[in-house]
Amino acid sequence: MSNRFHKKQSEVFGSLPLEQIQSLMPAIQRMIADIGDKIVVLDDDPTGTQTVHDVTVLTSWVPQTLIQALEDPSPAVFILTNTRSLTPENAAALNRDLVNNLQKASKQVERGFVLISRSDSTLRGYFPLETDTITETLRVDFDAVLIIPAFMAGGRYTINSVHYVAEGDELVPAAETDFARDAAFGYQASNLRDWVAEKTSGKVMARDVISIVLDEIRQGVDLIEDKLMSLDSHRYCVIDAVTERDLEIVALAALKAEAQGKRFLYRTAASFAAIRAGIRLRPLLTSDEIRLRRKGGGLVVVGSYVPKSSSQLDYLLSHTTIHRIEVNVEQLLNDAAQSNEIERVVTQARLFLEQEQTVVIYTSRQLITGADAQSSLSIGNRVSASLVAITMQLRDAARFIVAKGGITSSDIATKALQVRRAKVIGQIIPGVPVWQLDELSAAPHLTYVVFPGNVGRIEAIADVVQKLEG
C-alpha cells in the first residue's frame, strides 16, 4: 500500500484551529427536550450503539413495538436493521417497511421523529440506497442529507472533506485501507465529495456536494447554522470532525436550523448519532458495573475477517491460555459436511462452558469470496448462519457472550439469542458496547458484548475477556 497520502496525526491535529472548550451538550439537551421529537437511529449493524448508554435497542419494528418506543419519554431509540448483510432489494424493502410502520406509530402517538441512518465509519454500507428509500417512503422534501462518518473512538476523522482512518500515529485516507476493498461495499474515493459522486454513479457531481470544514466549524455555531439554513433541494453535505466538540457544534446548529423549519436526513457514524440524541459520553464500564447475572462459562465468537479482527484474534490466541476451537469454513460451505462441523464445535465448546471456563470459537482465517458482491454476501450469510446454529446450542451454558463482527453480532443477537429489546449499559472498551438482555430473550439477563470488526487495539479482545472474567 502506498503511503504517499498518509499524514502524521500529531502534526495534523497540532495544525488545526483551536477547538471550542465549553461543552454544548446542555444546550443540545434543552433543545431536544423543547422540541420533543424522538431520535430514531436505524442501525445497519449492531455496532451503532458504540457511543451510547442507558438506551434501548430494538430488533423488531412491528407497529406496537414502535408505538411503545415513541411513548417512552427518553430522547432516542436504536433499531437494529442489519441491512448490511442483505441484498440491495431486501435492504430497500426493509427500510420501506420500517419507515411505513414508524409513520403510522408517530401519527397514533402524536409524537414526531428525526431519522438517523447510522452506518459504518469506514464508509461501507448501502448508500445512497437507504437514504433514497427513506426519502421516497416518507415523501418528505429533505433540504439536505448530512453525511458525517467521523467516529472518534475508532480513530475515524474527516479533515477538509477527506476521510481518514488512524493507524497508530498515521492518518490513512479511507480508500487506501482494507475496508475500501470490501467485496460488497468497496470504493475508491477518500474525499467525501468524490465518494458521493462515486456511490451515486455520477448522478450527483462532486462539485455539487456542499462541504462544511473544520476551519468553519471551529468558528462556532452561528456560522454553521447559516450554512445549514442555506441548504435546500435535497443537497448532499459532507461534514468534517475530529473531536466530539466539533460534532456538538454541528448538532446544535442543525437543531437550530430544524427549529426554523429545515428538514435534514442524517447519514452518520456512531459518534454523531449519540450527540444528536443528547447522550453524553460516560467513562468505560468497570467489571463491577457490568455485573454478570448468570452462571456458566464465557463464549467468544469471532466471525469478522477484517485484518484488525484477525490480528486481535492472533494476539488472544498467542498471549492467553483461553480455550480455542477453529471452525472450518470450507466444511460449512459443503452441504454434506456442514452439520457435522457444527456438531463437532458445539460438543467441544460445551465441555469448557459447563466447567465455567471461557472458550473462543473462530472461523478459519482464509477469506472465501464469490464471483461478485452478491455471491460474497451469500457466502458470508451461510457462515454467519452456522455460527448462529452453534451459539443457539451453547447459549444456556454461557454467562457472557462476545460476538466479533457486525454481521456476526447482529445475527447472533436476533437469531441465536432472539433479542427483541435490550438495554445498552455502556462501553467495555472504547467503541465496544455492552447489552443487557431482557427476560423475553432466549438468554434472559445475558451480558452480550457487540464487538465491531474494525475497532480496537491489537490487545482488544484479550482485554475484553479479562475484564468480563473479573
Secondary structure, 3 states (H helix, E strand, C coil): CCCCCCEEHHHHHHCCCCCCCCCCHHHHHHHHHHHCCEEEEEECCHHHHHHCCCEEEECCCCHHHHHHHHHCCCCEEEEECCHHHCCHHHHHHHHHHHHHHHHHHHHHHCCCEEEEEECCCCCCCCCCHHHHHHHHHHCCCCCEEEEECCEHHHCEEEECCEEEEEECCEEEEHHHCHHHHCCCCCCCCCEHHHHHHHHCCCCCCHHHCEEECHHHHCCCHHHHHHHHHCCCCCEEEEECECCHHHHHHHHHHHHHHHHCCCCEEEEECHHHHHHHCCCCCCCCCCHHHHCCCCCCEEEEEECCCCHHHHHHHHHHHHHCCCEEEEECHHHHCCCCCHHHHHHHHHHHHHHHHHCCCEEEEEECCCCCCCCCHHHHHHHHHHHHHHHHHHHHHHHHHEEEEEEECHHHHHHHHHHHCCCCEEEEEEEEECCEEEEEECCCCCCCCCEEEEECCCCCCCCHHHHHHHHHHC
